[in-house]
Amino acid sequence: MNTLYDSILAKQDPNQVEGLSRFFKTGKGQYGEGDKFLGIKVPLTREVVKHWWQETSFEDLEVCIASKYHEMRLAALLTLVQIFKHAKKENALQQQCIDFYLTHTQYINNWDLVDLSCYELLGSWLLDKDRTLLYDLARDGKTIWEQRIGMVSTMQFIRHGQLDDTYAIADIFLAKSQPLYDLLQKAVGWLLREAGKHDEQRLKYWLSTRYKSMPRTMLRYAIEKFSEEERALFLNNKT
């Protein structure tokens, strides 16, 4: 019996489906095109996960992560985060969580699924390890979601005062020959802003040599916490 699957399914609310579908851009040509919703908001999904994560096997997660329903995939990812966190120093179990995550990225196909899982899993796992994987995802990820994972995973490093990888991976996105999707621009700008909270002068110095070539959305997100005068200087002096 897959209690996680059954419990999520039991919480479906048809009255919420239309609003969630619109919020996550599931219309034709939009980034979430074709995704299906049960009508369950994130706090309720978290409640279900909190209750059932200890009873959930990796076989159960296989079923949930492959679901056509967005909330079921999110529940699988949030459960994986809980298993990983509570494994603590059990490296074999943590490795199993990471392997599961990386072999199922085709189902991590919207910004919330990325942002609520990647830095808690990959970011935490790589705190004391080589981080080439994130650079590879950012540079060569098969989808914008894999590329976003490469960037957003650095949030965990930022929280530990480690800023180098955030800036280095941001440079990968700036070097891409094709225009970045809006969702990637926002992710890079957001992480730069977070890095700036730890060292504002470093962010300003980094931006000073790059801002003229940065996509405007990325720049606006990166400088959001600057004073009004400083924001105007950056934005008004773009080429």
C-alpha positions, 0 to 999 in steps of 0.5 A: 500500500502506497500511503503517500500516494493515497493520502495525497490523492485523498486531499484533492480539491477540484475547486483549486485546480483552475487557479493552480493551473493558471499560476503554474502556466499550464496553457499552450506554449507556456512553460508548464504546458499540459501539467495536471493538478489535483488542487492541493496547495503546498502547505497541505502537501507538506502536512501529508509528507510530514505524516507519511515520509517515514512509511514511504519506500523508494518503490513508493517514490517511484510511483509518485514521482512519475505521476501526471499530477504536479502535487504528487511529484512535489510530495515525492520530492519533499519526502525525499528531502525528509529521508535525506535530512534524517539519514544524517551521517548514513552516507549510503542512504543519502547517496541513494537519495541523491541517485534517485533525484538525479535519475528522475530529473525528467519529472522535476519540470517546474520552478517550484519542484526545482526550488523546493528540493535541489538545494536541500538535496544536492546543495547539502550533499555537495557542501563537502564534495566536488561541485562539478556536477552543478556546473555541468547541469548549468551548462549542459542541462537537457532542460531549463529545469536541469539548468535551474537546478545547477544554479539554485542548488548553490543556495545551500552554499550561500547559507554557509557563507560560500559564495564562489560557486554562485558567481562562477555558475552565474557566469556560465549563464551569462556566457550562453549564446542563446537568450536565457529563458525568463525563468533562468534569468530570475533564478540567476538574479535571485541567487546573486541577490542572496549572495549579496546579502552576505557580501554586498560589496562583492556583488557590486564589484561582480556586477560592475564588469557585467551588468551592461551585458546582463539580461534586464530581468536578471539584473533587476532581480540581482539589485533588488535590495540596493538603494533606489539611487543605486538601482537607477544607476545600474538600469539607466546605464545599460547599453 
